[in-house]
């Protein structure tokens, strides 16, 4: 009886949260630049939309954007010279991909948007090499962040504390490390925006996946014998 009561309370809470999100969902802008990391970007878009948020993929270079591995995504919107229409989201998200990050670094509009969201006290999120963009925009001073490790990232983070955690949340800044951490990153974004990532994790069998041993450690004994 206690288990049934607890389940009913959880279901009731989830319904209340879902209703609140449906009435006033947070708006999220996910930047697309040529050479973006496809796996990260699609996971972020997918999970946030499953979370009930209004999510737009916004390209800095045309409607059709080719990723690092030649997978093309059609952007919801294309960034123009006037940035006002892109300043009213609740969160800006920068996926990784070396070339994509270089293209965002070279685009002053991205810098302006990142600074706007930071100064406005809104959410700024970046993963993989994309914290390099945050560094170039001058918004990481005094922050604790993470990113893809190595010489192409870590030396840029002067003024910040760099750690190798899977996801780091410091104030209104969320950072993560690489393609393999895209799901934890996306789940963290859902949660900080007031959503419920546990429901999505359940549908993804995410917690079961975390317990799954690597095949080299004996998960596939039949294949290992061949």
PyMOL commands that place a pseudoatom at each C-alpha (Angstrom):
pseudoatom trace, name=CA, resn=UNK, resi=1, chain=A, elem=C, hetatm=0, pos=[0.000, 0.000, 0.000]
pseudoatom trace, name=CA, resn=UNK, resi=2, chain=A, elem=C, hetatm=0, pos=[2.867, 2.359, 0.873]
pseudoatom trace, name=CA, resn=UNK, resi=3, chain=A, elem=C, hetatm=0, pos=[4.522, 1.649, -2.502]
pseudoatom trace, name=CA, resn=UNK, resi=4, chain=A, elem=C, hetatm=0, pos=[1.252, 2.357, -4.317]
pseudoatom trace, name=CA, resn=UNK, resi=5, chain=A, elem=C, hetatm=0, pos=[0.798, 5.625, -2.400]
pseudoatom trace, name=CA, resn=UNK, resi=6, chain=A, elem=C, hetatm=0, pos=[4.367, 6.705, -3.200]
pseudoatom trace, name=CA, resn=UNK, resi=7, chain=A, elem=C, hetatm=0, pos=[3.844, 5.874, -6.866]
pseudoatom trace, name=CA, resn=UNK, resi=8, chain=A, elem=C, hetatm=0, pos=[0.630, 7.910, -6.950]
pseudoatom trace, name=CA, resn=UNK, resi=9, chain=A, elem=C, hetatm=0, pos=[2.393, 10.890, -5.344]
pseudoatom trace, name=CA, resn=UNK, resi=10, chain=A, elem=C, hetatm=0, pos=[5.203, 10.697, -7.904]
pseudoatom trace, name=CA, resn=UNK, resi=11, chain=A, elem=C, hetatm=0, pos=[2.725, 10.461, -10.776]
pseudoatom trace, name=CA, resn=UNK, resi=12, chain=A, elem=C, hetatm=0, pos=[0.771, 13.424, -9.398]
pseudoatom trace, name=CA, resn=UNK, resi=13, chain=A, elem=C, hetatm=0, pos=[3.949, 15.514, -9.072]
pseudoatom trace, name=CA, resn=UNK, resi=14, chain=A, elem=C, hetatm=0, pos=[4.986, 14.616, -12.616]
pseudoatom trace, name=CA, resn=UNK, resi=15, chain=A, elem=C, hetatm=0, pos=[1.556, 15.640, -13.931]
pseudoatom trace, name=CA, resn=UNK, resi=16, chain=A, elem=C, hetatm=0, pos=[1.734, 18.999, -12.120]
pseudoatom trace, name=CA, resn=UNK, resi=17, chain=A, elem=C, hetatm=0, pos=[5.225, 19.623, -13.515]
pseudoatom trace, name=CA, resn=UNK, resi=18, chain=A, elem=C, hetatm=0, pos=[4.154, 18.617, -17.026]
pseudoatom trace, name=CA, resn=UNK, resi=19, chain=A, elem=C, hetatm=0, pos=[1.171, 20.973, -16.848]
pseudoatom trace, name=CA, resn=UNK, resi=20, chain=A, elem=C, hetatm=0, pos=[3.378, 23.838, -15.694]
pseudoatom trace, name=CA, resn=UNK, resi=21, chain=A, elem=C, hetatm=0, pos=[5.847, 23.222, -18.509]
pseudoatom trace, name=CA, resn=UNK, resi=22, chain=A, elem=C, hetatm=0, pos=[3.064, 22.960, -21.074]
pseudoatom trace, name=CA, resn=UNK, resi=23, chain=A, elem=C, hetatm=0, pos=[1.617, 26.275, -19.920]
pseudoatom trace, name=CA, resn=UNK, resi=24, chain=A, elem=C, hetatm=0, pos=[4.910, 28.168, -20.002]
pseudoatom trace, name=CA, resn=UNK, resi=25, chain=A, elem=C, hetatm=0, pos=[7.770, 26.081, -21.440]
pseudoatom trace, name=CA, resn=UNK, resi=26, chain=A, elem=C, hetatm=0, pos=[11.271, 27.482, -21.283]
pseudoatom trace, name=CA, resn=UNK, resi=27, chain=A, elem=C, hetatm=0, pos=[12.747, 28.509, -24.634]
pseudoatom trace, name=CA, resn=UNK, resi=28, chain=A, elem=C, hetatm=0, pos=[16.115, 27.107, -25.643]
pseudoatom trace, name=CA, resn=UNK, resi=29, chain=A, elem=C, hetatm=0, pos=[18.370, 28.092, -28.537]
pseudoatom trace, name=CA, resn=UNK, resi=30, chain=A, elem=C, hetatm=0, pos=[20.854, 25.466, -29.741]
pseudoatom trace, name=CA, resn=UNK, resi=31, chain=A, elem=C, hetatm=0, pos=[23.493, 26.939, -32.040]
pseudoatom trace, name=CA, resn=UNK, resi=32, chain=A, elem=C, hetatm=0, pos=[24.459, 25.192, -35.282]
pseudoatom trace, name=CA, resn=UNK, resi=33, chain=A, elem=C, hetatm=0, pos=[27.730, 25.957, -37.039]
pseudoatom trace, name=CA, resn=UNK, resi=34, chain=A, elem=C, hetatm=0, pos=[29.315, 24.101, -39.966]
pseudoatom trace, name=CA, resn=UNK, resi=35, chain=A, elem=C, hetatm=0, pos=[31.374, 21.256, -38.532]
pseudoatom trace, name=CA, resn=UNK, resi=36, chain=A, elem=C, hetatm=0, pos=[29.216, 20.774, -35.427]
pseudoatom trace, name=CA, resn=UNK, resi=37, chain=A, elem=C, hetatm=0, pos=[29.423, 17.471, -33.554]
pseudoatom trace, name=CA, resn=UNK, resi=38, chain=A, elem=C, hetatm=0, pos=[26.315, 15.626, -34.739]
pseudoatom trace, name=CA, resn=UNK, resi=39, chain=A, elem=C, hetatm=0, pos=[25.964, 13.159, -31.878]
pseudoatom trace, name=CA, resn=UNK, resi=40, chain=A, elem=C, hetatm=0, pos=[26.051, 15.875, -29.246]
pseudoatom trace, name=CA, resn=UNK, resi=41, chain=A, elem=C, hetatm=0, pos=[23.737, 18.228, -31.105]
pseudoatom trace, name=CA, resn=UNK, resi=42, chain=A, elem=C, hetatm=0, pos=[21.016, 15.712, -31.886]
pseudoatom trace, name=CA, resn=UNK, resi=43, chain=A, elem=C, hetatm=0, pos=[21.039, 14.318, -28.336]
pseudoatom trace, name=CA, resn=UNK, resi=44, chain=A, elem=C, hetatm=0, pos=[20.649, 17.834, -26.917]
pseudoatom trace, name=CA, resn=UNK, resi=45, chain=A, elem=C, hetatm=0, pos=[17.797, 18.751, -29.276]
pseudoatom trace, name=CA, resn=UNK, resi=46, chain=A, elem=C, hetatm=0, pos=[16.028, 15.433, -28.745]
pseudoatom trace, name=CA, resn=UNK, resi=47, chain=A, elem=C, hetatm=0, pos=[16.229, 15.325, -24.953]
pseudoatom trace, name=CA, resn=UNK, resi=48, chain=A, elem=C, hetatm=0, pos=[15.224, 18.966, -24.488]
pseudoatom trace, name=CA, resn=UNK, resi=49, chain=A, elem=C, hetatm=0, pos=[12.200, 18.538, -26.737]
pseudoatom trace, name=CA, resn=UNK, resi=50, chain=A, elem=C, hetatm=0, pos=[11.215, 15.373, -24.890]
pseudoatom trace, name=CA, resn=UNK, resi=51, chain=A, elem=C, hetatm=0, pos=[11.489, 17.479, -21.739]
pseudoatom trace, name=CA, resn=UNK, resi=52, chain=A, elem=C, hetatm=0, pos=[8.662, 19.683, -22.992]
pseudoatom trace, name=CA, resn=UNK, resi=53, chain=A, elem=C, hetatm=0, pos=[10.651, 22.797, -23.837]
pseudoatom trace, name=CA, resn=UNK, resi=54, chain=A, elem=C, hetatm=0, pos=[10.445, 25.065, -26.875]
pseudoatom trace, name=CA, resn=UNK, resi=55, chain=A, elem=C, hetatm=0, pos=[13.721, 24.367, -28.673]
pseudoatom trace, name=CA, resn=UNK, resi=56, chain=A, elem=C, hetatm=0, pos=[15.065, 26.022, -31.815]
pseudoatom trace, name=CA, resn=UNK, resi=57, chain=A, elem=C, hetatm=0, pos=[18.193, 24.995, -33.687]
pseudoatom trace, name=CA, resn=UNK, resi=58, chain=A, elem=C, hetatm=0, pos=[19.720, 28.266, -34.897]
pseudoatom trace, name=CA, resn=UNK, resi=59, chain=A, elem=C, hetatm=0, pos=[22.282, 28.232, -37.691]
pseudoatom trace, name=CA, resn=UNK, resi=60, chain=A, elem=C, hetatm=0, pos=[25.014, 30.811, -38.148]
pseudoatom trace, name=CA, resn=UNK, resi=61, chain=A, elem=C, hetatm=0, pos=[25.485, 29.830, -41.814]
pseudoatom trace, name=CA, resn=UNK, resi=62, chain=A, elem=C, hetatm=0, pos=[22.382, 28.963, -43.825]
pseudoatom trace, name=CA, resn=UNK, resi=63, chain=A, elem=C, hetatm=0, pos=[19.425, 26.654, -43.339]
pseudoatom trace, name=CA, resn=UNK, resi=64, chain=A, elem=C, hetatm=0, pos=[21.232, 23.417, -44.248]
pseudoatom trace, name=CA, resn=UNK, resi=65, chain=A, elem=C, hetatm=0, pos=[24.204, 22.825, -41.944]
pseudoatom trace, name=CA, resn=UNK, resi=66, chain=A, elem=C, hetatm=0, pos=[26.725, 20.035, -42.440]
pseudoatom trace, name=CA, resn=UNK, resi=67, chain=A, elem=C, hetatm=0, pos=[28.296, 18.482, -39.367]
pseudoatom trace, name=CA, resn=UNK, resi=68, chain=A, elem=C, hetatm=0, pos=[31.761, 17.147, -38.644]
pseudoatom trace, name=CA, resn=UNK, resi=69, chain=A, elem=C, hetatm=0, pos=[30.888, 13.765, -40.181]
pseudoatom trace, name=CA, resn=UNK, resi=70, chain=A, elem=C, hetatm=0, pos=[28.938, 15.095, -43.170]
pseudoatom trace, name=CA, resn=UNK, resi=71, chain=A, elem=C, hetatm=0, pos=[25.503, 14.665, -41.608]
pseudoatom trace, name=CA, resn=UNK, resi=72, chain=A, elem=C, hetatm=0, pos=[23.332, 17.618, -42.587]
pseudoatom trace, name=CA, resn=UNK, resi=73, chain=A, elem=C, hetatm=0, pos=[20.679, 19.139, -40.343]
pseudoatom trace, name=CA, resn=UNK, resi=74, chain=A, elem=C, hetatm=0, pos=[18.006, 21.603, -41.404]
pseudoatom trace, name=CA, resn=UNK, resi=75, chain=A, elem=C, hetatm=0, pos=[18.037, 24.479, -38.935]
pseudoatom trace, name=CA, resn=UNK, resi=76, chain=A, elem=C, hetatm=0, pos=[14.801, 25.841, -37.483]
pseudoatom trace, name=CA, resn=UNK, resi=77, chain=A, elem=C, hetatm=0, pos=[16.111, 29.394, -37.822]
pseudoatom trace, name=CA, resn=UNK, resi=78, chain=A, elem=C, hetatm=0, pos=[19.029, 31.201, -39.451]
pseudoatom trace, name=CA, resn=UNK, resi=79, chain=A, elem=C, hetatm=0, pos=[20.848, 33.912, -37.512]
pseudoatom trace, name=CA, resn=UNK, resi=80, chain=A, elem=C, hetatm=0, pos=[20.837, 37.308, -39.206]
pseudoatom trace, name=CA, resn=UNK, resi=81, chain=A, elem=C, hetatm=0, pos=[22.387, 40.678, -38.439]
pseudoatom trace, name=CA, resn=UNK, resi=82, chain=A, elem=C, hetatm=0, pos=[19.607, 41.687, -36.053]
pseudoatom trace, name=CA, resn=UNK, resi=83, chain=A, elem=C, hetatm=0, pos=[20.085, 39.699, -32.860]
pseudoatom trace, name=CA, resn=UNK, resi=84, chain=A, elem=C, hetatm=0, pos=[17.100, 41.054, -30.911]
pseudoatom trace, name=CA, resn=UNK, resi=85, chain=A, elem=C, hetatm=0, pos=[14.870, 38.139, -31.877]
pseudoatom trace, name=CA, resn=UNK, resi=86, chain=A, elem=C, hetatm=0, pos=[17.453, 35.750, -30.441]
pseudoatom trace, name=CA, resn=UNK, resi=87, chain=A, elem=C, hetatm=0, pos=[17.866, 37.425, -27.073]
pseudoatom trace, name=CA, resn=UNK, resi=88, chain=A, elem=C, hetatm=0, pos=[14.588, 36.326, -25.469]
pseudoatom trace, name=CA, resn=UNK, resi=89, chain=A, elem=C, hetatm=0, pos=[15.353, 32.629, -24.995]
pseudoatom trace, name=CA, resn=UNK, resi=90, chain=A, elem=C, hetatm=0, pos=[15.943, 31.253, -21.516]
pseudoatom trace, name=CA, resn=UNK, resi=91, chain=A, elem=C, hetatm=0, pos=[19.057, 29.329, -22.491]
pseudoatom trace, name=CA, resn=UNK, resi=92, chain=A, elem=C, hetatm=0, pos=[21.701, 29.285, -25.202]
pseudoatom trace, name=CA, resn=UNK, resi=93, chain=A, elem=C, hetatm=0, pos=[23.449, 25.967, -25.891]
pseudoatom trace, name=CA, resn=UNK, resi=94, chain=A, elem=C, hetatm=0, pos=[26.704, 25.524, -27.810]
pseudoatom trace, name=CA, resn=UNK, resi=95, chain=A, elem=C, hetatm=0, pos=[27.494, 21.947, -28.936]
pseudoatom trace, name=CA, resn=UNK, resi=96, chain=A, elem=C, hetatm=0, pos=[31.045, 20.917, -29.748]
pseudoatom trace, name=CA, resn=UNK, resi=97, chain=A, elem=C, hetatm=0, pos=[32.904, 19.772, -32.852]
pseudoatom trace, name=CA, resn=UNK, resi=98, chain=A, elem=C, hetatm=0, pos=[36.321, 21.293, -33.562]
pseudoatom trace, name=CA, resn=UNK, resi=99, chain=A, elem=C, hetatm=0, pos=[35.398, 22.986, -36.840]
pseudoatom trace, name=CA, resn=UNK, resi=100, chain=A, elem=C, hetatm=0, pos=[32.001, 24.029, -35.533]
pseudoatom trace, name=CA, resn=UNK, resi=101, chain=A, elem=C, hetatm=0, pos=[33.613, 25.631, -32.499]
pseudoatom trace, name=CA, resn=UNK, resi=102, chain=A, elem=C, hetatm=0, pos=[36.180, 27.435, -34.671]
pseudoatom trace, name=CA, resn=UNK, resi=103, chain=A, elem=C, hetatm=0, pos=[33.329, 28.802, -36.773]
pseudoatom trace, name=CA, resn=UNK, resi=104, chain=A, elem=C, hetatm=0, pos=[31.479, 30.032, -33.690]
pseudoatom trace, name=CA, resn=UNK, resi=105, chain=A, elem=C, hetatm=0, pos=[34.660, 31.637, -32.345]
pseudoatom trace, name=CA, resn=UNK, resi=106, chain=A, elem=C, hetatm=0, pos=[35.048, 33.478, -35.657]
pseudoatom trace, name=CA, resn=UNK, resi=107, chain=A, elem=C, hetatm=0, pos=[31.467, 34.786, -35.522]
pseudoatom trace, name=CA, resn=UNK, resi=108, chain=A, elem=C, hetatm=0, pos=[31.081, 37.921, -33.409]
pseudoatom trace, name=CA, resn=UNK, resi=109, chain=A, elem=C, hetatm=0, pos=[27.306, 37.448, -33.330]
pseudoatom trace, name=CA, resn=UNK, resi=110, chain=A, elem=C, hetatm=0, pos=[27.790, 34.305, -31.252]
pseudoatom trace, name=CA, resn=UNK, resi=111, chain=A, elem=C, hetatm=0, pos=[30.069, 36.219, -28.871]
pseudoatom trace, name=CA, resn=UNK, resi=112, chain=A, elem=C, hetatm=0, pos=[27.447, 38.945, -28.508]
pseudoatom trace, name=CA, resn=UNK, resi=113, chain=A, elem=C, hetatm=0, pos=[24.700, 36.441, -27.768]
pseudoatom trace, name=CA, resn=UNK, resi=114, chain=A, elem=C, hetatm=0, pos=[26.804, 34.569, -25.204]
pseudoatom trace, name=CA, resn=UNK, resi=115, chain=A, elem=C, hetatm=0, pos=[27.661, 37.839, -23.432]
pseudoatom trace, name=CA, resn=UNK, resi=116, chain=A, elem=C, hetatm=0, pos=[24.007, 38.909, -23.518]
pseudoatom trace, name=CA, resn=UNK, resi=117, chain=A, elem=C, hetatm=0, pos=[22.808, 35.679, -21.896]
pseudoatom trace, name=CA, resn=UNK, resi=118, chain=A, elem=C, hetatm=0, pos=[25.565, 35.792, -19.309]
pseudoatom trace, name=CA, resn=UNK, resi=119, chain=A, elem=C, hetatm=0, pos=[24.928, 39.430, -18.348]
pseudoatom trace, name=CA, resn=UNK, resi=120, chain=A, elem=C, hetatm=0, pos=[21.152, 38.870, -18.317]
pseudoatom trace, name=CA, resn=UNK, resi=121, chain=A, elem=C, hetatm=0, pos=[21.462, 36.056, -15.788]
pseudoatom trace, name=CA, resn=UNK, resi=122, chain=A, elem=C, hetatm=0, pos=[20.153, 33.490, -18.241]
pseudoatom trace, name=CA, resn=UNK, resi=123, chain=A, elem=C, hetatm=0, pos=[21.473, 29.994, -18.823]
pseudoatom trace, name=CA, resn=UNK, resi=124, chain=A, elem=C, hetatm=0, pos=[24.642, 29.517, -20.870]
pseudoatom trace, name=CA, resn=UNK, resi=125, chain=A, elem=C, hetatm=0, pos=[25.554, 25.923, -21.741]
pseudoatom trace, name=CA, resn=UNK, resi=126, chain=A, elem=C, hetatm=0, pos=[28.455, 24.508, -23.743]
pseudoatom trace, name=CA, resn=UNK, resi=127, chain=A, elem=C, hetatm=0, pos=[30.090, 21.128, -24.157]
pseudoatom trace, name=CA, resn=UNK, resi=128, chain=A, elem=C, hetatm=0, pos=[33.130, 19.436, -25.654]
pseudoatom trace, name=CA, resn=UNK, resi=129, chain=A, elem=C, hetatm=0, pos=[35.318, 22.153, -27.235]
pseudoatom trace, name=CA, resn=UNK, resi=130, chain=A, elem=C, hetatm=0, pos=[32.563, 24.794, -27.127]
pseudoatom trace, name=CA, resn=UNK, resi=131, chain=A, elem=C, hetatm=0, pos=[33.686, 26.245, -23.756]
pseudoatom trace, name=CA, resn=UNK, resi=132, chain=A, elem=C, hetatm=0, pos=[36.447, 27.752, -25.934]
pseudoatom trace, name=CA, resn=UNK, resi=133, chain=A, elem=C, hetatm=0, pos=[33.724, 30.050, -27.294]
pseudoatom trace, name=CA, resn=UNK, resi=134, chain=A, elem=C, hetatm=0, pos=[32.767, 31.038, -23.765]
pseudoatom trace, name=CA, resn=UNK, resi=135, chain=A, elem=C, hetatm=0, pos=[36.416, 31.793, -23.034]
pseudoatom trace, name=CA, resn=UNK, resi=136, chain=A, elem=C, hetatm=0, pos=[36.741, 33.964, -26.148]
pseudoatom trace, name=CA, resn=UNK, resi=137, chain=A, elem=C, hetatm=0, pos=[33.532, 35.784, -25.211]
pseudoatom trace, name=CA, resn=UNK, resi=138, chain=A, elem=C, hetatm=0, pos=[35.014, 36.521, -21.789]
pseudoatom trace, name=CA, resn=UNK, resi=139, chain=A, elem=C, hetatm=0, pos=[32.351, 34.918, -19.599]
pseudoatom trace, name=CA, resn=UNK, resi=140, chain=A, elem=C, hetatm=0, pos=[34.253, 32.165, -17.739]
pseudoatom trace, name=CA, resn=UNK, resi=141, chain=A, elem=C, hetatm=0, pos=[36.260, 34.258, -15.287]
pseudoatom trace, name=CA, resn=UNK, resi=142, chain=A, elem=C, hetatm=0, pos=[35.790, 32.952, -11.759]
pseudoatom trace, name=CA, resn=UNK, resi=143, chain=A, elem=C, hetatm=0, pos=[33.774, 29.964, -12.964]
pseudoatom trace, name=CA, resn=UNK, resi=144, chain=A, elem=C, hetatm=0, pos=[34.389, 26.254, -12.543]
pseudoatom trace, name=CA, resn=UNK, resi=145, chain=A, elem=C, hetatm=0, pos=[33.995, 24.548, -15.912]
pseudoatom trace, name=CA, resn=UNK, resi=146, chain=A, elem=C, hetatm=0, pos=[34.766, 21.370, -17.798]
pseudoatom trace, name=CA, resn=UNK, resi=147, chain=A, elem=C, hetatm=0, pos=[35.406, 20.653, -21.475]
pseudoatom trace, name=CA, resn=UNK, resi=148, chain=A, elem=C, hetatm=0, pos=[37.091, 18.197, -23.807]
pseudoatom trace, name=CA, resn=UNK, resi=149, chain=A, elem=C, hetatm=0, pos=[40.564, 17.648, -22.340]
pseudoatom trace, name=CA, resn=UNK, resi=150, chain=A, elem=C, hetatm=0, pos=[43.839, 18.551, -24.004]
pseudoatom trace, name=CA, resn=UNK, resi=151, chain=A, elem=C, hetatm=0, pos=[46.078, 21.260, -25.388]
pseudoatom trace, name=CA, resn=UNK, resi=152, chain=A, elem=C, hetatm=0, pos=[43.391, 22.622, -27.720]
pseudoatom trace, name=CA, resn=UNK, resi=153, chain=A, elem=C, hetatm=0, pos=[41.107, 23.525, -24.825]
pseudoatom trace, name=CA, resn=UNK, resi=154, chain=A, elem=C, hetatm=0, pos=[42.580, 23.677, -21.334]
pseudoatom trace, name=CA, resn=UNK, resi=155, chain=A, elem=C, hetatm=0, pos=[45.149, 26.470, -21.955]
pseudoatom trace, name=CA, resn=UNK, resi=156, chain=A, elem=C, hetatm=0, pos=[42.314, 28.810, -22.993]
pseudoatom trace, name=CA, resn=UNK, resi=157, chain=A, elem=C, hetatm=0, pos=[40.610, 28.684, -19.607]
pseudoatom trace, name=CA, resn=UNK, resi=158, chain=A, elem=C, hetatm=0, pos=[42.676, 31.247, -17.734]
pseudoatom trace, name=CA, resn=UNK, resi=159, chain=A, elem=C, hetatm=0, pos=[40.662, 32.850, -14.975]
pseudoatom trace, name=CA, resn=UNK, resi=160, chain=A, elem=C, hetatm=0, pos=[38.471, 29.761, -14.598]
pseudoatom trace, name=CA, resn=UNK, resi=161, chain=A, elem=C, hetatm=0, pos=[38.899, 26.517, -12.663]
pseudoatom trace, name=CA, resn=UNK, resi=162, chain=A, elem=C, hetatm=0, pos=[39.038, 23.580, -15.060]
pseudoatom trace, name=CA, resn=UNK, resi=163, chain=A, elem=C, hetatm=0, pos=[37.915, 20.166, -13.772]
pseudoatom trace, name=CA, resn=UNK, resi=164, chain=A, elem=C, hetatm=0, pos=[37.338, 16.833, -15.487]
pseudoatom trace, name=CA, resn=UNK, resi=165, chain=A, elem=C, hetatm=0, pos=[33.854, 16.127, -14.203]
pseudoatom trace, name=CA, resn=UNK, resi=166, chain=A, elem=C, hetatm=0, pos=[31.168, 14.798, -16.537]
pseudoatom trace, name=CA, resn=UNK, resi=167, chain=A, elem=C, hetatm=0, pos=[28.907, 17.832, -16.112]
pseudoatom trace, name=CA, resn=UNK, resi=168, chain=A, elem=C, hetatm=0, pos=[29.630, 21.027, -14.187]
pseudoatom trace, name=CA, resn=UNK, resi=169, chain=A, elem=C, hetatm=0, pos=[26.990, 23.536, -13.116]
pseudoatom trace, name=CA, resn=UNK, resi=170, chain=A, elem=C, hetatm=0, pos=[28.292, 26.839, -11.751]
pseudoatom trace, name=CA, resn=UNK, resi=171, chain=A, elem=C, hetatm=0, pos=[25.620, 29.466, -11.308]
pseudoatom trace, name=CA, resn=UNK, resi=172, chain=A, elem=C, hetatm=0, pos=[23.815, 29.740, -14.642]
pseudoatom trace, name=CA, resn=UNK, resi=173, chain=A, elem=C, hetatm=0, pos=[26.629, 28.079, -16.609]
pseudoatom trace, name=CA, resn=UNK, resi=174, chain=A, elem=C, hetatm=0, pos=[26.539, 24.383, -17.559]
pseudoatom trace, name=CA, resn=UNK, resi=175, chain=A, elem=C, hetatm=0, pos=[29.490, 22.649, -19.228]
pseudoatom trace, name=CA, resn=UNK, resi=176, chain=A, elem=C, hetatm=0, pos=[30.341, 19.080, -20.225]
pseudoatom trace, name=CA, resn=UNK, resi=177, chain=A, elem=C, hetatm=0, pos=[33.149, 17.083, -21.817]
pseudoatom trace, name=CA, resn=UNK, resi=178, chain=A, elem=C, hetatm=0, pos=[32.520, 15.247, -25.098]
pseudoatom trace, name=CA, resn=UNK, resi=179, chain=A, elem=C, hetatm=0, pos=[30.268, 13.033, -27.242]
pseudoatom trace, name=CA, resn=UNK, resi=180, chain=A, elem=C, hetatm=0, pos=[30.059, 10.356, -24.561]
pseudoatom trace, name=CA, resn=UNK, resi=181, chain=A, elem=C, hetatm=0, pos=[28.716, 12.871, -22.028]
pseudoatom trace, name=CA, resn=UNK, resi=182, chain=A, elem=C, hetatm=0, pos=[26.013, 14.316, -24.290]
pseudoatom trace, name=CA, resn=UNK, resi=183, chain=A, elem=C, hetatm=0, pos=[23.179, 12.494, -22.514]
pseudoatom trace, name=CA, resn=UNK, resi=184, chain=A, elem=C, hetatm=0, pos=[24.194, 13.474, -18.956]
pseudoatom trace, name=CA, resn=UNK, resi=185, chain=A, elem=C, hetatm=0, pos=[24.642, 17.038, -20.238]
pseudoatom trace, name=CA, resn=UNK, resi=186, chain=A, elem=C, hetatm=0, pos=[21.222, 17.108, -21.896]
pseudoatom trace, name=CA, resn=UNK, resi=187, chain=A, elem=C, hetatm=0, pos=[19.578, 15.623, -18.789]
pseudoatom trace, name=CA, resn=UNK, resi=188, chain=A, elem=C, hetatm=0, pos=[21.231, 18.316, -16.658]
pseudoatom trace, name=CA, resn=UNK, resi=189, chain=A, elem=C, hetatm=0, pos=[19.807, 20.995, -18.970]
pseudoatom trace, name=CA, resn=UNK, resi=190, chain=A, elem=C, hetatm=0, pos=[16.323, 19.537, -18.564]
pseudoatom trace, name=CA, resn=UNK, resi=191, chain=A, elem=C, hetatm=0, pos=[16.669, 19.612, -14.786]
pseudoatom trace, name=CA, resn=UNK, resi=192, chain=A, elem=C, hetatm=0, pos=[18.050, 23.156, -14.446]
pseudoatom trace, name=CA, resn=UNK, resi=193, chain=A, elem=C, hetatm=0, pos=[15.187, 24.415, -16.619]
pseudoatom trace, name=CA, resn=UNK, resi=194, chain=A, elem=C, hetatm=0, pos=[12.686, 22.892, -14.217]
pseudoatom trace, name=CA, resn=UNK, resi=195, chain=A, elem=C, hetatm=0, pos=[11.937, 19.675, -16.074]
pseudoatom trace, name=CA, resn=UNK, resi=196, chain=A, elem=C, hetatm=0, pos=[12.082, 16.054, -14.981]
pseudoatom trace, name=CA, resn=UNK, resi=197, chain=A, elem=C, hetatm=0, pos=[14.954, 14.142, -16.534]
pseudoatom trace, name=CA, resn=UNK, resi=198, chain=A, elem=C, hetatm=0, pos=[14.154, 11.002, -14.536]
pseudoatom trace, name=CA, resn=UNK, resi=199, chain=A, elem=C, hetatm=0, pos=[11.157, 10.259, -16.758]
pseudoatom trace, name=CA, resn=UNK, resi=200, chain=A, elem=C, hetatm=0, pos=[13.281, 10.569, -19.914]
pseudoatom trace, name=CA, resn=UNK, resi=201, chain=A, elem=C, hetatm=0, pos=[16.076, 8.494, -18.371]
pseudoatom trace, name=CA, resn=UNK, resi=202, chain=A, elem=C, hetatm=0, pos=[13.557, 5.756, -17.727]
pseudoatom trace, name=CA, resn=UNK, resi=203, chain=A, elem=C, hetatm=0, pos=[12.346, 5.774, -21.317]
pseudoatom trace, name=CA, resn=UNK, resi=204, chain=A, elem=C, hetatm=0, pos=[15.960, 5.691, -22.545]
pseudoatom trace, name=CA, resn=UNK, resi=205, chain=A, elem=C, hetatm=0, pos=[16.898, 2.816, -20.161]
pseudoatom trace, name=CA, resn=UNK, resi=206, chain=A, elem=C, hetatm=0, pos=[19.682, 5.185, -19.177]
pseudoatom trace, name=CA, resn=UNK, resi=207, chain=A, elem=C, hetatm=0, pos=[20.269, 3.887, -15.664]
pseudoatom trace, name=CA, resn=UNK, resi=208, chain=A, elem=C, hetatm=0, pos=[20.473, 0.326, -16.955]
pseudoatom trace, name=CA, resn=UNK, resi=209, chain=A, elem=C, hetatm=0, pos=[23.006, 1.425, -19.559]
pseudoatom trace, name=CA, resn=UNK, resi=210, chain=A, elem=C, hetatm=0, pos=[25.262, 2.874, -16.867]
pseudoatom trace, name=CA, resn=UNK, resi=211, chain=A, elem=C, hetatm=0, pos=[25.474, -0.571, -15.261]
pseudoatom trace, name=CA, resn=UNK, resi=212, chain=A, elem=C, hetatm=0, pos=[26.334, -2.271, -18.545]
pseudoatom trace, name=CA, resn=UNK, resi=213, chain=A, elem=C, hetatm=0, pos=[29.980, -3.460, -18.521]
pseudoatom trace, name=CA, resn=UNK, resi=214, chain=A, elem=C, hetatm=0, pos=[32.255, -2.837, -21.441]
pseudoatom trace, name=CA, resn=UNK, resi=215, chain=A, elem=C, hetatm=0, pos=[32.399, -5.754, -23.898]
pseudoatom trace, name=CA, resn=UNK, resi=216, chain=A, elem=C, hetatm=0, pos=[36.133, -6.100, -23.377]
pseudoatom trace, name=CA, resn=UNK, resi=217, chain=A, elem=C, hetatm=0, pos=[35.443, -6.915, -19.737]
pseudoatom trace, name=CA, resn=UNK, resi=218, chain=A, elem=C, hetatm=0, pos=[33.291, -9.911, -20.593]
pseudoatom trace, name=CA, resn=UNK, resi=219, chain=A, elem=C, hetatm=0, pos=[29.879, -8.541, -21.484]
pseudoatom trace, name=CA, resn=UNK, resi=220, chain=A, elem=C, hetatm=0, pos=[29.970, -10.558, -24.698]
pseudoatom trace, name=CA, resn=UNK, resi=221, chain=A, elem=C, hetatm=0, pos=[31.652, -13.857, -23.767]
pseudoatom trace, name=CA, resn=UNK, resi=222, chain=A, elem=C, hetatm=0, pos=[30.463, -15.592, -26.972]
pseudoatom trace, name=CA, resn=UNK, resi=223, chain=A, elem=C, hetatm=0, pos=[32.117, -12.953, -29.187]
pseudoatom trace, name=CA, resn=UNK, resi=224, chain=A, elem=C, hetatm=0, pos=[35.208, -12.857, -27.003]
pseudoatom trace, name=CA, resn=UNK, resi=225, chain=A, elem=C, hetatm=0, pos=[35.863, -16.553, -27.660]
pseudoatom trace, name=CA, resn=UNK, resi=226, chain=A, elem=C, hetatm=0, pos=[35.922, -16.097, -31.453]
for i in range(1, 226): cmd.bond("trace and resi %d" % i, "trace and resi %d" % (i + 1))
show_as sticks, trace
zoom trace
